[in-house]
Each structure stands twice: as structure tokens, then as C-alpha cells.
């Protein structure tokens, strides 16, 4: 049975459950933040999904297309670091909602700007700005859900919330496939980001001080641990102090290295999967767009399962199994030579594809509660920003020079290397055997 620090000196924590109970507002916030992650996921699918059409319009090679995709990750690096720190500086808990709204507002504006772009230069600029918005929204969104659920079920909440990524990876290409079947790739950059407007409104309406007080009161009444002390939510923090906390923590440094390698592999597969299916398999762009998102069909299972398992059996235990699944799945992409094999292999990959991230997010919130968003912003900024920026042109070069098999072997090797920083992580879930 798992034990945790007591919420107070007079209360014993409630019994851990595999399917937790929570205040209704916590469940509503879980839905809202999941929709927010869904939007972030769809936004990140925009360029890779329509990349063949953009390459045709601008007469780009695979390497040039890879560099275009990399620009989005430059923005991700800046946005995650900037908004991650700002979310801690201006207050925790309910106050984070406004930081998230600002980040999504940047992404919506970038999508509209992309639609009106008529030159490669303007398209490149808006790609950077879109990355600032999506990169900034993710660490803030994870911090939000981590502070609206009791600590005992943090892995479950973050894992379920992160199902928005696999759902977005499937629904995004489906939506974009439908759009480009009747219009052009430009229209996708208008309609998809606008989905964020109702989610922004819902976040502001639910994420209030009054609702947070209700949730925290319920958590205490049920002998569980509040995520943060309510007094802390109103403090203005020193940004340099927050970054020092994040940078000096061993779990943060190890997580950055580990997630960098997983994201290197993910971006290398996802960026060119539509091209793989059109060029190597011979499918139409619309059909390839749908199949490229097949991992989303099973991704939600992995997200919820691994996050919950990590609450009970430990973060590192879950990450080891996920890492093995990742390595095998990426190598299996070598054998995608038909629509059927594409569906099958990508669906298997979905069980592992996004799973390292919610488990690691829960680990970071456990490790640096006073600088949670800063730590996650640091990890997302460096790991996602740098890996996404670097891998696309490298993978493009591998494909162009040595072919698809060499590319997938290189990406699988990155998954193997991820076990090194994984071994250096300090477990944050305490288990006690009966």
C-alpha cells in the first residue's frame, strides 16, 4: 500500500483508490484542461499534416520542409520558458487561468496570420509565433490541473488530462483531411485555432477563487492533501528564484534529458509520417492524413493507464515500461508499407506515444511544487523546443540520403539513450509493502 505525507498533524490521508473520487469542480476542470490539451495537440498537427501541400506550393525539399517545421519549435522554446515562469510569478491555483488564456490567444492570432501569409517569409514568422502560443499553454495547463486535484491522485488527473494529445493526434488530421478535401491547407490554419475561443471562456468561468476554495475544502474534509496552500496562490514570486529552484533539482535536469530524447523520436516520426504514407506507400494526402493520426485511437488508454499506475507503483516503474514500448514501436515503423500496416503499427505506438509526458509532469509537480510551471516550462522549452527544432532537418537528411529504414533506426536509438537519464531520476511516489 502506498503512503504519503499527512495533510496535517491531526489527520490520516484517505485510502488510495485506483479510480479516485473528487469534487465535481475538479472533474469539470479536468474536462476543460483536457479540451485545452486537445487544442494544443491539434495545433501541433497542423503543419506536419498539410506539409506535402505546402512543399508543393513553395517547391520545398524534404530538408527545407524540415527546417520550416523547426521554426515552430523555436517559438515553443521561447513560449514554454516565458509563460511557464509567468504562471508561477503571477500566482498559483485559480490565477493561472489568465496566463493560459494569454498563451492561447497568441496561438489563435498566429493561426489567422498564417492564413493570410502569401510568402514563405511571412509563413515562417507566423510558425514561430504559433509555437510561442502552443509552447506557452502546455506547462500552464498542466500546472492548472495539478492544482485542482488532490495530491494523492495527481498522476491520474494529469494522465487523463493528457488524453487530449492522442485524441488531438487522431481528430486533428481527420478535421484537416476534411478541410483540405474541400478547400486548401490555408483554411485549416483559420478554423482549427478558433476552437480555442470557447475553451478560453470556460477556463475563466470555472477557474475562480470561489471554486478553488470549494475544491480545497472538500479535499480536506475527505482527509486528503491539498495541492498547494491557498495563501500561496496570491503571492507574486521572484522569477529568478523560481528558475533557480527548477534548475537545481535533479529530477528536472534528468527529465529534460529524457524527454528530449523521447520527443526527438516522436517529432522524427510524426513530422514525416504523412510524407511516408504518400511517397513510400502511395496513398492520397487525405487518406494519409487520417492514418497518420491513428495513434490517437489508443493513446488515451495509455495516458490514463500509465498516469494512474504511476500513482500506485511509482513514476520510474511506469517510465521503464513506456520506454521499452517506445523503442519497439519506432522500429516497427520500418515495416509500414500499406494502409493496413500503417493503421496497425501506429495504433500500437499510441499506447506509448504520449505516455512519458504525463508521468514526468506528475514527477515534476511532486519534485518542485513551488515552481511547478517553471520546471515544466523549462522541460518543455528545452526538450520539446530543441528536439523539435533539430530533429526535423536531421530526419529529413536521413530520409533523403539513406532512406526511411535508416531514419527509424536513428530515432529508435534515441529511445534507448533515454534510459540513461531515466535511471538518474529520484522516485517521488513512496511505496510501503504490507
Secondary structure, DSSP 4 states (H G I P E B T S, - for coil): -B----SBTTBPPPPP-SS----HHHHHHHHHHHHHHHHHHHHHHHHHHHHHHHHHHHT--HHHHHHHHHHHHHHHHHHHHHHHHHHHHT-SGGGHHHHHHHHHHHHHHHHHHHHT--SHHHHHHHHHHHHHHHHHHHHHHHHHHHTSS-GGGHHHHHHHHTHHHHHHHHHHHHHHHHHHHHS-HHHHHHHHHHTHHHHHHHHHHHS-HHHHHHHHHHHHHTT---SS-GGGGGPPPPHHHHHHHHHH-HHHHHHHHHHHHHHHHHHHHHHHHHHIIIIIS---HHHHHHHHTTTHHHHHHHHHHHHHHHHHH-HHHHHHHHHHHHHHHHHHGGG--SHHHHHHHHHHHHTTTTHHHHHHHHHHHHH-GGGHHHHHHHHIIIIIIIHHHHHHHHHHHHHHHT-HHHHHHHHHHHHHHHHHHHHHPPP-S-B---
